Amino acid sequence: MAESPFKFCSNCGGNDWIARSVREFQCGPCGHRHFITSIPAAVALVLDAEDRLLVIRRGHEPGLGRLGLPGGVIEPEETAEMAAARETQEEVGIDLPASAFTYLASLNNRYLFQGYEWPTIDLCYVARVPDFSRVVIQPSEVMETLVCALEDVPLEEFAFKSNAEAIRRLRARQTSVRAL
């Protein structure tokens, strides 16, 4: 069975765990049940007027130095679109309203945090800007940015399979729109 990512029970403070499944852990002393559930995250695919994608090189673990897309955990009281807008502004300095983001896909992901690989559900959104002249990276989050034609994005260099899959789906959508 899996090892519990929980250090202490939120009910009694105990630290003796009984693994009931890969997603359920029960506190031995008090019986309180703790569950692993998917953590919602927002991912932004930002395109310019030439249909080029803004890609980041991650400035922290997991995936330090590997490619990614702006994104992160959805905070309390935020919609996924609000989180996509906030993360885009925080990571690359592009200030867009939540209404600028349109839904693309939801994808499963795993995110290593504090020694445990947490399941996430990545809610992927697309936004458009005229150009990337206003990009200002946040060095604690992003090492550099790349601007790539969709067909030239090096998918094998991404830290997360979900980011690469989102780009695949965006490519397919763009191709089907052009075919019309």
TITOR-894804 format. One record per residue: residue in three letters; x, z, y of N, C-alpha, C in turn. Coordinates in steps of 0.2 Angstrom, whole numbers, plus 5000, padded with zeros to 4 digits. Each point is the difference from the previous one (the first is absolute). Layout:
// residues N
AlaXZYXZYXZY...
This chain:
// residues 180
Met500450004994499650005006500450005006Ala499749985006500450005006500250075003Glu500550005004500250065003499650005007Ser499750065002499650015006500449995006Pro499849965005500350005006499950065005Phe499550044998499850065004500550064998Lys500250035005500550055000499650074999Phe499550015004499650064999499349985001Cys499650044996499349995000499750025007Ser499549955003499750015006499550065000Asn499850024994499550065000500450074999Cys500550004996500350074999500750005001Gly500349955001500750005001500550004994Gly499650004994500449994994500449944999Asn500550004995500349944999500149984993Asp499550024996500049994993499549954998Trp500249944999499549944999499949984993Ile499449984999499749974993499849935002Ala500449954997499849935001499549984996Arg499449995003499449984996500049924999Ser500349965004500149935000500549985005Val500149945000500649975005499750025007Arg499450015001499750015007499750075001Glu500050044995499750075001500450054998Phe500150055004500450064999499750065001Gln500050054996499650065000500550065001Cys499850045005500450065001499950054994Gly500650024997499950044994499750075002Pro500250035006499850075001499250005002Cys499849955004499350015003499549944997Gly500349954997499649954998499849945005His500250015006499849955005500349934998Arg499649955001500249934998500349965006His500549974999500349965006500149934997Phe499849955004500049934998500449955004Ile500349954996500449955004499549945001Thr499949995006499649945002500449955005Ser499749945000500449955004499950025008Ile500650005003500050015007499949945004Pro499550005005499949935003500649995006Ala500249945000500549975005499849945002Ala500249985007499849945003500749965000Val499949934999500649965001499849945005Ala500449985004499949955005500449944999Leu499749944999500349945000499949965007Val500550005004499949985007500349935000Leu499649955002500249935001500049985007Asp500549955002500049985007499649935000Ala500049975005499749935001500249954996Glu500650014997500349944996499950024992Asp499650054999499950034993500650034997Arg500450035004500650034997499850085000Leu500350034995499950074998500550045003Leu499850065002500550055002500250044994Val500650014998500250044995500550055002Ile500050064997500550055002500550014995Arg500550035002500550034995500050075001Arg499850034994499850085000500650045002Gly499950055005500550045002500050074997His499750014995500050064996499749994993Glu500150054996499850004993499350014999Pro499649984995500349964995500149935003Gly500549964997500149935001500449995006Leu500550055002500449995006500449944999Gly499949965006500449935000499649944997Arg499550024996499649944997499549985005Leu499749954998499449975005499450034999Gly499650005005499350035000499649975006Leu499450035000499549985005499850065004Pro499950005007499850065003499450034996Gly500050075000499450034996500250084999Gly499550034998500150074998499350034998Val500150074999499450044998499550005005Ile499349994998499550015005499950075001Glu500050025007499950075002499350025000Pro499850075000499350025001499749975006Glu499449984999499649985006500249935002Glu500449964996500249935001499649964996Thr499849945002499849944995500749974998Ala499949964995500649964998500349955005Glu499549975004500249965006500450045005Met499750065002500450045005500750024997Ala500050014994500750024997500549945000Ala499749944999500449945000500349995007Ala499550015005500249995007500550055002Arg499950074998500550055002500749994997Glu500049984993500649994997500449945003Thr499649955002500449945003500350025007Gln499650045003500350025007500650054999Glu499950044995500650054999500649974997Glu499949954996500649974997500349955003Val499649955003500349945004499849995007Gly499650055003499950005007499449955002Ile499749974995499549955002499350045000Asp499750005006499450045002499449964999Leu499650014995499449964999499450054998Pro499449985002499550044999499849994992Ala499750054998499850004993499549944998Ser499749985005499549944999500449934999Ala500750005001500449944999500149994993Phe499950054996500250004992499449984996Thr500149954996499549984995500250014993Tyr499650024996500150024993500349944996Leu500550024996500349954995499950024993Ala500250064998499950024993500250075000Ser499850034994500250074998500450004994Leu500650035000500549994995500350074998Asn500150014993500350064998500750005001Asn500350065001500750015002500250074997Arg500650015000500350074998500550015006Tyr500050065002500550025006500350074998Leu500749994999500450064999500050055006Phe499850064999500050055006500150074997Gln500550035002500250074998500150004992Gly500349954997500150004993499549984996Tyr499449985002499449984996499849935002Glu499849964996499849935001499250005001Trp499850015006499350005001499749935000Pro499450004997499649945000499749995007Thr500049945003499749985006499549954999Ile499549995005499649945000500249975007Asp500349945000500249975006499549955003Leu499750025005499549955003500349965005Cys500049934999500549955003499549975005Tyr500349995006499649975006500549955003Val499749955003500349945004499950015007Ala500549995004499950005008500449945002Arg499849975006500449955003500250025007Val500649975002500250015007500349935002Pro500149995006500249945003500749994997Asp500450055001500750004998500350074999Phe500650004998500350074998500550025006Ser499949985006500550015005500050085002Arg499450034998499950075002500250054995Val500349984995500250044994500650055002Val499950064999500550055001499950054994Ile500650004997500050044993500150075002Gln499750044995500150075000500650024995Pro500650015002500650014995499950044994Ser499650065001499950044995499549974994Glu499749955002499549974995500349934998Val500349965005500249934999500749995002Met500449964995500749985002500049945004Glu499549954998500049945004499449964998Thr499849955004499449964998500349934999Leu499649974996500149924998499349975001Val500149945003499449965001500149944995Cys499549994996500049954994499449965000Ala500149934998499449964998499850034994Leu499350004999499750034994500449984993Glu500149945000500349974994500750024999Asp500350025005500750025000500250084999Val499450045000500150074999500350014993Pro500650045000500350014993499750064997Leu499549994996499650054997500450054995Glu500549974997500450044995500450065004Glu500050005007500450045003499650065003Phe499350004998499650065003500050064996Ala500050065004500050064997499450014995Phe499449985002499450014997499749944997Lys499849994994499749954997499349985004Ser499750055002499349995004500149965006Asn500650015003500149965006500149934999Ala500449984994500149944998499449964998Glu499650044996499349974998499649995006Ala500050045005499649995006500249935003Ile500649995001500349945002499849944996Arg500050004994499849954995499249985001Arg499650065001499349995002499949965006Leu500450025005499949975007500249934999Arg500649984997500249934999499449964997Ala499750034994499549974997499449995005Arg499850045004499550005004500149945006Gln500650005002500249965005500049924997Thr500250004994500049934997499349984999Ser499550044997499349984999499749995007Val500250035005499749985007500249935002Arg500749994999500249935002499749954996Ala499850014994499849954995499349985003Leu499650045003499349995003500149955005
